[in-house]
Amino acid sequence: MRVFIIGISGAVGGLLTRDLTGRGDVVSGLVRRDEQRAELATRDVEVRVGDIGVLTAESLAAMLGGVDAVVYTAGSNGGRRDVTDAVDGEGVVTALEATRLAGVRRFALVSVLPEAWRERDLGDDEEHYFAVKKLTDVAVSLSDLDWLILRPSMLVDRGGTGRVALGPAQPHDEIPREDVAATLAELLHEPRIRRQILELNAGETPIASAVRGNLR
Ligand SMILES: NC(=O)c1ccc[n+]([C@@H]2O[C@H](COP(=O)([O-])OP(=O)(O)OC[C@H]3O[C@@H](n4cnc5c(N)ncnc54)[C@H](OP(=O)(O)O)[C@@H]3O)[C@@H](O)[C@H]2O)c1
């Protein structure tokens, strides 16, 4: 399978690249800086340079030739509202349109649990971030592509366990990034799981079983 990752230089993007290439998939993606392109090239990963906040759908579509799936794991992680709007909002819509223009069917988005941190006073910018993420999920879910939205709870960097809780509704807890990447890789290899929103936490079920458990 050929997978194009927007956000490939990020933590989840890097782990997903490792997992997919380990399965024999061919991974490419989008980075913002030429140093990142050069570093990934040393690992035989060929990427294109561009800013998702600037690219048009047509110019991004031109990078997607021969691709089987597009993964969007870029994000602002909160912060300035204009950046959130560009990367977590409009950028996803651009990528969705580019995927359609390129004739690629599969589009997977790493999103966020909308009710994350309800118990905290987050401040206006963080609230804006969660609102944009939710509205972006709505836009993706209205697409006629074979979309998939994965909503991990809080990302942590401790090692993955290979065991998760995955389903349409999960409480907000936490999940190692390694397990997010491994779950995404497994989901990409299960084309029968499409047009679903799945929430993800650390858990007890081996990832392959957790993914199969969401077949319907
Ligand atoms: N933090 C959490 O607890 C949490 C919880 C649930 C879901 N999430 C979601 O999970 C996603 C992945 O998390 P992560 O830890 O992998 O994040 P990360 O390490 O911060 O990676 C973010 C990626 O987005 C890229 N990016 C940002 N702006 C861009 C732009 N304008 N054009 C192109 N690429 C751009 C970054 O590129 P550069 O390398 O150039 O910066 C980087 O590759 C997040 O984006 C967020 O939506 C996060």
The ligand as an SDF file (V2000), in Angstrom:
LIG
                    3D

 48 52  0  0  0  0  0  0  0  0999 V2000
   -1.5900   16.5000   21.9910 N   0  0  0  0  0  0  0  0  0  0  0  0
   -2.5770   15.6900   22.3080 C   0  0  0  0  0  0  0  0  0  0  0  0
   -2.7440   15.2520   23.4720 O   0  0  0  0  0  0  0  0  0  0  0  0
   -3.5340   15.2450   21.2320 C   0  0  0  0  0  0  0  0  0  0  0  0
   -4.6360   14.5010   21.6230 C   0  0  0  0  0  0  0  0  0  0  0  0
   -5.4730   13.9890   20.6260 C   0  0  0  0  0  0  0  0  0  0  0  0
   -5.2260   14.2540   19.2960 C   0  0  0  0  0  0  0  0  0  0  0  0
   -4.1610   15.0240   18.9430 N   0  0  0  0  0  0  0  0  0  0  0  0
   -3.9380   15.2040   17.5020 C   0  0  0  0  0  0  0  0  0  0  0  0
   -2.8790   14.3400   17.1390 O   0  0  0  0  0  0  0  0  0  0  0  0
   -2.1260   14.9570   16.0960 C   0  0  0  0  0  0  0  0  0  0  0  0
   -0.7290   14.3780   16.0450 C   0  0  0  0  0  0  0  0  0  0  0  0
   -0.0510   14.6570   17.2560 O   0  0  0  0  0  0  0  0  0  0  0  0
    1.5260   14.7150   17.3000 P   0  0  0  0  0  0  0  0  0  0  0  0
    1.9230   14.5090   18.7070 O   0  0  0  0  0  0  0  0  0  0  0  0
    2.0840   13.8550   16.2240 O   0  0  0  0  0  0  0  0  0  0  0  0
    1.7660   16.2670   16.8980 O   0  0  0  0  0  0  0  0  0  0  0  0
    3.1230   16.9640   16.4830 P   0  0  0  0  0  0  0  0  0  0  0  0
    4.2980   16.1360   16.8510 O   0  0  0  0  0  0  0  0  0  0  0  0
    3.0480   18.3760   16.9930 O   0  0  0  0  0  0  0  0  0  0  0  0
    3.0540   17.0000   14.8760 O   0  0  0  0  0  0  0  0  0  0  0  0
    2.2960   17.9500   14.2000 C   0  0  0  0  0  0  0  0  0  0  0  0
    2.6360   17.8300   12.7330 C   0  0  0  0  0  0  0  0  0  0  0  0
    1.8670   18.7900   12.0090 O   0  0  0  0  0  0  0  0  0  0  0  0
    2.7370   19.4280   11.0950 C   0  0  0  0  0  0  0  0  0  0  0  0
    2.2390   20.7440   10.7200 N   0  0  0  0  0  0  0  0  0  0  0  0
    1.8560   21.7470   11.5380 C   0  0  0  0  0  0  0  0  0  0  0  0
    1.4930   22.8130   10.8140 N   0  0  0  0  0  0  0  0  0  0  0  0
    1.6600   22.4650    9.5020 C   0  0  0  0  0  0  0  0  0  0  0  0
    1.4610   23.1350    8.2780 C   0  0  0  0  0  0  0  0  0  0  0  0
    1.0190   24.4050    8.2410 N   0  0  0  0  0  0  0  0  0  0  0  0
    1.7230   22.4700    7.1110 N   0  0  0  0  0  0  0  0  0  0  0  0
    2.1860   21.2040    7.1340 C   0  0  0  0  0  0  0  0  0  0  0  0
    2.3970   20.5090    8.2750 N   0  0  0  0  0  0  0  0  0  0  0  0
    2.1360   21.1390    9.4440 C   0  0  0  0  0  0  0  0  0  0  0  0
    4.0410   19.5400   11.8650 C   0  0  0  0  0  0  0  0  0  0  0  0
    5.0950   19.8830   11.0020 O   0  0  0  0  0  0  0  0  0  0  0  0
    6.4720   20.5760   11.5570 P   0  0  0  0  0  0  0  0  0  0  0  0
    7.3780   19.4270   11.8730 O   0  0  0  0  0  0  0  0  0  0  0  0
    6.9280   21.3930   10.4040 O   0  0  0  0  0  0  0  0  0  0  0  0
    6.1160   21.3890   12.7580 O   0  0  0  0  0  0  0  0  0  0  0  0
    4.1130   18.1180   12.4030 C   0  0  0  0  0  0  0  0  0  0  0  0
    4.5370   17.2310   11.4000 O   0  0  0  0  0  0  0  0  0  0  0  0
   -2.1870   16.4300   16.4610 C   0  0  0  0  0  0  0  0  0  0  0  0
   -2.0090   17.1900   15.3140 O   0  0  0  0  0  0  0  0  0  0  0  0
   -3.5660   16.5870   17.0590 C   0  0  0  0  0  0  0  0  0  0  0  0
   -4.4720   16.9490   16.0370 O   0  0  0  0  0  0  0  0  0  0  0  0
   -3.3140   15.5250   19.8820 C   0  0  0  0  0  0  0  0  0  0  0  0
  1  2  1  0
  2  3  2  0
  2  4  1  0
  4  5  1  0
  4 48  2  0
  5  6  2  0
  6  7  1  0
  7  8  2  0
  8  9  1  0
  8 48  1  0
  9 10  1  0
  9 46  1  0
 10 11  1  0
 11 12  1  0
 11 44  1  0
 12 13  1  0
 13 14  1  0
 14 15  2  0
 14 16  1  0
 14 17  1  0
 17 18  1  0
 18 19  2  0
 18 20  1  0
 18 21  1  0
 21 22  1  0
 22 23  1  0
 23 24  1  0
 23 42  1  0
 24 25  1  0
 25 26  1  0
 25 36  1  0
 26 27  1  0
 26 35  1  0
 27 28  2  0
 28 29  1  0
 29 30  1  0
 29 35  2  0
 30 31  1  0
 30 32  2  0
 32 33  1  0
 33 34  2  0
 34 35  1  0
 36 37  1  0
 36 42  1  0
 37 38  1  0
 38 39  2  0
 38 40  1  0
 38 41  1  0
 42 43  1  0
 44 45  1  0
 44 46  1  0
 46 47  1  0
M  CHG  2   8   1  16  -1
M  END
$$$$
